[in-house]
Amino acid sequence: MSSSGGKILIVGITPYFLERGVLWFKENFQKVLEARKTQSFWQDNTLLLEKDQKFPLMEFLRKLDELGYEKVQSIEKPGEFSHLGNIIDIFPINLKGALRLEFLGNKIENIESLEIEIEDEEGSRKLLQKKLKLQKEFSGLKNLKPGDYLVHLDHGIAQFSGIEKSKILNPKSETNPNYQNTKSQTQDYYALKYAAGDKLYVPLGLERKLSRYIGFTIPKIHRLGSLAWQKTKKRIKEETEKLAKELLEIYAKRETVLRPPYLEDDELQKELEASFQYLETPDQLKAIAEIKKDMTESEKPMDRIICGDVGFGKTEVALRAMVKCVLSGGQAMLITPTTILCEQHFQTFKTRLEKLPIKIAMLSRLQSKKEQKEVIEGLKSGKFDIVIGTHRLLSKDVEFSASTLRRQNYGAEASEGCGKNLRLAVIDEEQRFGVKQKERLKKMREAIDILSLSATPIPRSLYLSLSNLRNISLILTPPSQRLPIKTFILPFKEIFIKRAIENELRRNGQVYYLHNRVESIEMAKNFIEKLVPKAKTGIAHGRLPEQKLIETMLNFRKKGLDVLIATTIIENGLDLPNVNTLIVADSTRLGLSQAYQLRGRIGRGDIQALSYFLYPERLSFLAQKRLKALKEAESLGSGYQIALKDLELRGAGNILGKEQSGHVNSIGLNLYCQMLSESMEKLKSDRQTISLDNIPFGAKLLKKPEN
């Protein structure tokens, strides 16, 4: 024990101390005592305790916070402490075992050792070091505004009140009126507001136990000292361990599967890439290079997510991967969540591959039974190289040519690439599939190469949590030919609508007119026809029969219609370069992120796109707030960042699923991702681990007494 003459040393969780082991502190105990007499670093980052020492309990708890120890219900690992009444259990990082301190008033009455000892000192130290490295990535405290929600690791979710100054470091506390700290110095604090008026003040510079709350709903705030937060953390911890186990099991199964590497680029691959009519963005090129590396340099199946905004070129990236698969002797499939997207992808692939000797097919339930049968038989016989379809592709009657995959080893037969086989599946917007389809996709993941496409950005924190298991490519840069979309926010007036439509028709372009009420969409169509008689109009909404909807969209694509009066169904994946004007009839009914994504549906080429967000003349207070947010979104400034945060949440929900989204609400996305990272490390290293979210910090407490 780091002690002498009954004195016990407790050191803070800092990079410097984590580089030294328990033995170092034991051998250098006297030197540390000498350093504490004169050096502020040792005074600030260590505690020296002994029996009968005067030390107010609340001040001791504050100091443990400052040293970086995490409050838990019961201690298990170095870096933790628990508090029950006048008893504190703590597991110092510089000792082999845990301690129990018993307080009597403002005095430490007793100190004793507990039968909890460290099992793997090196593993514990490494994980704590990793935690200190990760903590900056998860905090996200830039640009805080009063009213924002924050998460304190030990005390839970609170509302940020602002930065407050105080001349007294720890004035007489309502929770401990007998204790007065007379140190007088001005310091800035993060002021956090909890339920029933409870407040927590966190000094600037010691905020590492704080992170921004990112969730899908307004969070529930409890009182300071409530057991609810510790129980919630414990429950979510168990859930993240379950998820980590599930992810790692899939990963482990994939580790046992080997497949022959794909061939390097040949002349046909180069011909395809040279025929791309646009200049690839740097992010596109990087994603393509990463995928090719997965395919050609590894014998293990690929599992990669491509995250990118609408119109940023994910489809072209997927198409090139599928062609590489075909040219290496395999079959590839693209699964889409809707028949509209299926039809659109099929037309895109058909156009791009028309000069290559690659046969493609489409499969969806809208085809006749005869057509479906022909496609299914063609897949089984190897007639088709690429198939694009809905979840119909996941039906039991769909089979591909005999697979050449081998567990543990693939022999000469496989390396020769005998026969065609399904080797690559591209999944578009996986989160939109049903439970049964997701189960089929999960099983598929164990054996073949998987490329997932997501139109919603992924949060940085989730990216860090999953990056060791699933490779992620981010496409963040828009195509070079795209011009910024001009946005106008105007009152709803016929003259504005008439001019906007006529202006687009003069450019031989097309218009989206968003009317998000199915019940009155026919009236909206009649309104547009009277306003601009020469415009050919059509209707698109989710309640139309699918065949009718597809026919309308095809007619619009072929420029048979000038104006498409539609609901937000156009938000999902439609790519029509000739549509360069968007008119939203009532923008107050849209959230900022939805408005942003809808706006991304136009301006897909090199023509200046125009978006008009209209609002009714009589506005409710809530509608005024929405309109203000939309005005902020007029340029890619702060409004865009707000929209991006909302979209990131969607991205997190898409990847984690509905059940995990509920857990995210309970503790916030950043803390959830920290816990998931810890669970991953714990299972991967198979060691007793240290919590990745212990973060050094100091605070003073002000809690209103119970009435």
N, C-alpha and C positions, 0 to 999 in steps of 0.2 A: 504493500500500500504506500502511496506517495504521502508519507506522514513522518513526523518526528516529534517525540514527546507529546503524543496525543493530537498534534496538529494534522489536519487533512487538507490536501490541495485539490481543488476542482478547477480545471482549465476550460476555456471556451472552445467552441468548434470553429477554428480558424485554419487556413491552409498551413500556416507555420507549425501549429501544434499537431496537425494530422500527419505531418512528415515524421514526427517523433513517436516512438512506440512507448508502451507502458514501462518497459525496462529503462528507457532513457530518463523518464520522469523520476523513477525510483533512484537512479544513480546520481541525478543532478538536483535532488530535492533542496539541498542547502544553498546551491547556487541560485536556484529560483527564488528562495526566500530573500537572499541578498539583493537580487534584481528588483524584487517587489518594493524594496525600501526607497529606491531612487528613480526607477524607470516607469514612466506612465503606461507603456504598452503592457507591462506585466501587472500593474495595478488595475488597469481597465479590463484585462482579459483573463484574470484568475480570481479565485476566491480561496481564502485561508480560513478554515473552520476549526473550532475545538469545543469540547463540552463546557457548558456554563457561559459561553460567549454571548454577549448581548447582540441580538440581531433581530429586529422586528420581522415577523413572518412575511408581511406584504412586501417589504423591501427585499427580502430574500427571494421571493417569487419573481419580483421584477428583475433582479440580477440574473436569475436563471434564464429568463427570457432573453436578456441582453447577451448572455453567453451563448445563446443559440440552442438551448435544450428544448425539446418538444414535449408539450404536456399531453399525456395519454391517460387512459383509465387505469392501466396497470403496466408497469415497465417490463420490458423483455430484452431490450438492446441498449448498447451504449448510445448516449445522446438523448435519452428520454428521462422524464420525471413525472411523478404523479402526486396529487395533493388531495388528502382527505382529512378534514378537520385540522388538527394540530400536527399531523404526521406528513412528512414529505419523503418519498422514495426517489432516489436518483441513481443513475448509472453513468458516472463520469467517464469520459473517453480516455482519461489517463490512469484509470484503475482497472484491475483484473475483474473486480466484482462490484455489485451494487451496494448502496448504503441506505439506511433509514435514519432520518433525523426527526426527533420529537421535540416540539417547542412547548414551552410553558410561558405564556405571555410574550414578552420581548426577548426571551432567552432560549438558547439551544440547551434543552435539559439532558438529552441523550443522543449518542451517535452509535449505531451498531451496523455490522456487516450483514448482508442478506445472502441467501444461498442461490444467487443468480450470477453466473460467471460468463465471461466472454468465451465463445468456442472457437472463433476464427478471427483473431485480431487483424491479420493482414487484409482479409476480405472485408471486414467492417470498415477499416480505414480507407480502403480503395473506394468503397461505395459512398462514404461520406465525402471524399474528395470529388467524386463525380457529381454528387448532389450540389456542392458549392459551385461547380462549373455550370450546372444546368439552371440554377436558381435565377440567373439574370434573364435567361430565355423565357421563363414562365411568368415573370412579374408584370410586365407591360404597364408601367405606371406613368408613362409619358402622357402629356396633355390631359391630366385629370381635371375634372370640373366638379364643383359642388353639386351633390345629388347623385354622382356616380356611385355604383356599388363596388365595395372592395371585400376581399376575403382575407381574414387574419387566420393564420394556421391554427392557433390555439383557441381563439375566441369566436371564430365564425364570421358570418356575413354581416357587414355593417354599411351604413351610408356615409360617404365622405362629405364632411361639412366644410372643409377648406383647410388652408394652412393657418395655424394660429401661433402667435408668439407668447412666450411666457418668460418672466424674469426669474421665476423660482423653478428649479429643476423638479422638485417634488413637494409642493405645498401641502399643508395639513389636509389629509385625505378623509373623505367622508367614510371610507371603509376602515380607516385606522386613525381616529381623531387624536390618539395619544402620541402619534409619531409626527415629529416636525423635522424636515430636512432644511437646514438653514443655508445650504449652498445657493448663492445668488448669481445667476448668469442668464443672459437672454438666449433663448433657443427656440427654433421653429419646430412645430409639431404637425403631423397629420392628425386632424381631429376626426374621429370615427364615432358615429352615432348609432347606438343599439336601441333595443326596445325599452320602453318605460323611462326614457331619458338617460339611460346609462351611457357613459362616454369612455373612450379609450384614446389616449394621446400617444402617438408614436413619433419619437424624434426623427427629424430628417437625417439621413445617413445611416439610420438603423432600421430601415423599413423592409428588410429582407424576408420578413415573415408575411409581407403583404403581397397580394396579387390582385389584378383587376378581375371583377366578377364578369364572366361571359356566360350567359345562359339563355334558354329559350323563353323563360317567363320571368316576371318580377319575383325576386327571391323573398323568402320568408326570413325575417330578422328576429332573433331571440334576445333575451336579456344576457348581460355579461354574467359569467359564472354558471349559466344553465348547463345541465348535463346533456341537453339535446344535441349540441354540436359534436361532443365526443362520441355519442352514440351514432350519429349520422356518419361521421368519419370512419368509424369502425365498420359500419354496414357497407359503405361504398368501397372500403378497402377490400372487404371480402368479395364484392362483386367484380372489382378490377382484377383480382387474383383469378376468378373464374374465367373472365374474358381472356386474360393473358395465357391461361392454361389452354384454352380452346385454340387461340391463335398459334401457340407454340406446338400444339399437337399437329395441326395442319402443316406447319413448317417442318416438323420432324418427319412426317410422312413424305413430304416432298423431297426431303434430304435423301430418302432411300430410293428415289426414282431417278434413273439416268436415261437420257435420250441422246441420240446422235446430234452433235452440233449442226446448225444450219450452214449452208454453203455461203462463201463470200459473194459479194455482189458480182453478177455477170453482166453481159451486154444488155440483156432484156431489162434487168433492174435499173441499169444506168439510163436506158432509153426511156423508161417510165418516169424517172426522176427528172430527166431533162425536159420532158413534155409538160411539166407543171407550169401553168401560165403565170404564177405569181413568184415573187422573190421570197424564199423562205426566211422567216425571222430567226435570229440567233437562238431563241428558246426552242423553236421547232427543230433546228439542226441539232441542237444538243440532245433533245428527246429522241430523235431518230438515231443518233450515234449511240445513246445509252441502250436503246432497244436492240440495235444490231449487235452490240457487245454482249448483251444477255443471250442472244440467239446463237451467235457464232463462236463465242469464246468459252461458253459454259456448257457442261453436260447436264446441268440441273434445270428443270422447267422454270421458265420466267413467271414472275407474278409482279406486274408493274402497274401502277396507277398513273394515268396522264390527267393532270388537273389543269384546266385552262378556261378562260372566259369564252362566252359565245363568240363565234367567228374568229377564233385565234388559231385555227388550223389543226385541231385534234384529229379530224377525219382523215386528212391527208397522211398524217403520221401513222394512223392505224392501217390505212390502205397499203402503205409501203411495207409494213411488217407482214401483212397478209400475203402480199406478192412474194416476198422473200420466202415465206413458208411454202408457197406453191412451187416456186422455182427450186426448192430443196426437196421436192417429192412428197409434200404433205397436202392435206386439205385444211382450209381455214373457214371459220364461221364468225359472223357478226350478229349478235343478238340485241334487238332493240325492244324497248318497253311498249311501243305503240305501232300500229299499222302505218300511220302517217310517216313516222320516222323511218320505218322499214322501207316504204316506197321511195322516200327521198334518198336514203343511202343507196338503194338499188340503182336509181337513176344516175347518181353521182359516180358509182363504181362502173356502171355500164359505159358512161362517157369516157372515163379515164382509162379504161382497159380495152377499148374497142380495137386498138391496133396490136394488142398482145394476144398470143395464143392461150388465153386463160378463159375458161368457161365458168360463168357465174349463174346462179339461180336465186330465186326468192321463194320463201315459204311462209305463208301466214294462213290463218283460218278463213280469210276472205276469198281465197282461191277455191275453185271447184274441187271436189274430191278427186276427180281425174287428174287435175293439175298437181295437186298435192302428192298423189301417188307417183306420178312421173318424177317429181323432184326427189322424193324419198328413195325411189329405186335408183335414180342417178347418183345420189350420194353414196349409197351402198356399193354400187358397182365401180365407183371412182370416175364416173362421167363428168361430174362437176368438181371444180377446184375450189370455188368459193361459194358459200351460201349465206344469204342475208335474210334474216327472219325474226319473227316475234318469239315469244316463249313457246310457240308451236314447235320450235327446234328442240325443246327440252322434253318433248313427249316420248314415251317409251317405244313407239314404232319408228322413231328416227334413228337410223344406224349409219355409221360411216364405214369406209373400208377398214380391213383388219389393221389394228394398231401394231406398231413395231416397238412400243415401249417395253422396257425390261426393268424389273426391280433389281437393285444392286449392280447389275451389269447388263450391257446390251452387247450381244455377240456380233459375229460377222454378218449374220443374216440381217440384223437391224442396221448395221452401219452401211450395208449396201442399199438401204432404203427400199426394201421390197414392197411393192404395192403402195397405193395411196392410203392415207389415214388421217384422222383428225389430230392435228398437232397444235393448232392455235385457235383459241376462242377470244374474240374481242367482245367485251360486254359494255354496252352503252347505257349509262345511268342505272347502275345495278340496284340502287336503293328503291327504284320504282317498280321492281318486280315483287310478286307475292311470296309468301312464306315457303310454299312448296317449291317454287322456282329457285328461290335462294338456296334451299337444301340441295337441289340438283347441282347448282353452280358450285356449292361448297365441295361436293364430292368430286366434281370435275377438276377442281383446283389441285387435288392430290396428284394428278397424273400428267396433265398437259400444260402447255404454255398459256398464260392468261394475261390479257391486256385490258385494263378497265379504263373507261373514259368518264370523266366527271366534269360537268359544266359549272360546278360551284367550286370556288377556291377552297383549299384546305388550310386550317389554321396552323400557324408555325408550331404551336405547342403540340398539336396532334401529329404533325409531321415528325417532330423529334421523337415522339413516343413510338411511332410505327415504323420509322425508317430502317430499323435493324431487321424487320421482318418483311415488309413489303417495299419494294423499290418504288420511289415516287419521282416522277418528272413533272416539273412545274413550267407551264407555258404562260408567261406573264406579259410578254410584249405583243402588242397588236401588229397585224401585217403592215408593212411599210407604206402600202398604197392607201391605207385607210385614213380618211380625214376626220378630225374631231367632229362629232355630231353637233350641229347648232340646235340649241334648245330654247323654245319660247314658252313662257308661262303667261297665259292670257285668259280673260273672262270668256265664257261660252257665248259666242256671237256668230250668227250665220255668215257675216261678211268674212270673218277670219277663216272659217271652214271652207267657204267657197273659193277664196283666193289661194289657200294652201293646196286644194285639190287641183284647181286649174293650172297653178304654177307647175305642179308635178307632171300633169298630162302634157303640158307644153314641152317638157323634157323627154317625152315618150316613156315616162316612168310609171310606177304603180304606187298605190297608197294602202296602208293599213288604217282602218278607222275602228278604234277600240270602243266597243259598247258592251260593258260587262254585265248585262242583264238579258238573259235568254228570253224572258217573258215579253220584252218590248223590242227585241232585236229587229223584227219585221218592220216596226214603226221607224226605227233608225234607218233601215234600208230605203223606205219610202221617202224619208226626209232627205237623204243624200241624192236620190234620183230626181227629186223636185228642185233641189238646190243646184245640181250640176247635171242637167238632162242628158248630155252626151256621154256621161260616164257609164260604163258597163259595170254592174255591181253583182256581188255574190255574198253569201252568208256562210260563216264557219263557227260552230260551237260544239261542245262536247255531247250534246243530246241528239245530234244528227246521227242517222244510221252511218256506220263506218264507211260503207261503200260510197254513200252520197258525199261524205266528208272528203274522202280521197279524190273523188271525181272533181269536186270543187277546187281542191288544192292543186290538182294537176292542171285544171283549166286556168287557174291563176298563174301557175308556174309558166304555162305556155303563152301567157299574155292574152288569154281570152277574156280576162276581166281587168278592169282598171282599178276598182276599189273593192277591197275585201272588208266587209263589216264583220268583225269577229269579237269573241270574248278573249280572255287571257290564254286561250288554247294556243295562240301564236307564240306564247312565251317559250314553248318547249321545242327547241331544236330545228325550227324551220329556217332554211338557208336559201333566200331568194334575192340574188344580187340586184335585180331590177327594181326592188321595192326600196325607195329612198325617202318616203315621207310617212311619218307616224302621227296620227291625230288621236289623242285620248280625250274622249268626251267629258269624263268627270275624273280628273286626276286625284281628287280628294279621297277617292275610294281605294287608292293604291298605297301600299307601303313603299318606302323609299327603295328598298332592294328590288321589289317587283318592277317599279318604274324603271330602275336602272337596267334590269335584264330585258324588259320590253324594248327599251331604247336601243339595246344592242342588236335587235333583230333587223335594224335598217343600217344602211351605210356599209354594206359588205364589200362594195367595190371601190372604185376611185372617184365616184361622184359624190358631191357634197350632200349629205343627208340632213333632213330637217325634222325635228320632233316638236309637236305642239301639245303642251299639257294644259287643257282647259279646265276652268273651275266655274261653278255656279255663282251668281252675283250675291246671293245670301249665304253666308258661311257661318257655320257653328264654330264655337271656340276650338273644338277638336279639329275641324276641317282647316281652320286657320293655321294650326300647328303643323298639320300635314303639308299644307301649302308652303309654309316657311321652310320645311325640310326639303321639299322639292326644289325650291329656289336655290338652296344651298347646293343641290345636286346639278345645277346648271352647268358647272364646269367640273373638271376632274380635280376638285379641291377637297375641302373638308367634308362636303356632302357625299362625295364619292367614297371617302374613307368610312363614313358611317354606313353607307350601303355595303361596302366591302365587309365590314364586321358582321353585318346581318347575313350576308352571303356565306361568310366563313362558318357561321353557326349552322347554316343549312348543310354545308360541306361536312362538318363534324357529324351532324345527325345522319347524313347519308351513309357515311363510312361506318359509324358505330351502331346504327340501328335505333329503333324507337325505344327499346328497353334501356339501353345505355344513355339515351338522351334524357331520360328521367333522372338518372343518377347525376348527369351533368348539371341539371337544374338545382340539385340539392347542395352542391358544393362549388359550382362554377367550373368552367371548362379547363382553366389553367391548373387548378389543384387536382382535378380529375386526371389530367394528363400526367402530372407529376406522379400520382399514385399508380397509374398504369405503367409508367416507366419503371417505377420501383418494383412492381409485381413482375415485370419482364425480367429485370435483373435478378430478382430473387430466384425465379424458376430456372433461368439460364445458367446461373452460377452454382445452383444447388447448394447454397450456403445460407447460414443465418445472416440476414442482411440488415442494413441500417436504413432507416427511413430516408428517402431522397428529399423529403421536404422539410427537414430541420433547417431553420434558417436563423442565424444570429440576429438579435434584435433587442431593443430596449423600449420600455413603455411605462407610463404611469396610469393608474386606474382611478377613475372617478365613478362610483356607482351610487345611485340614489338609494337611500334606505327604504325598506318595505314600509308601506303605510300601516 
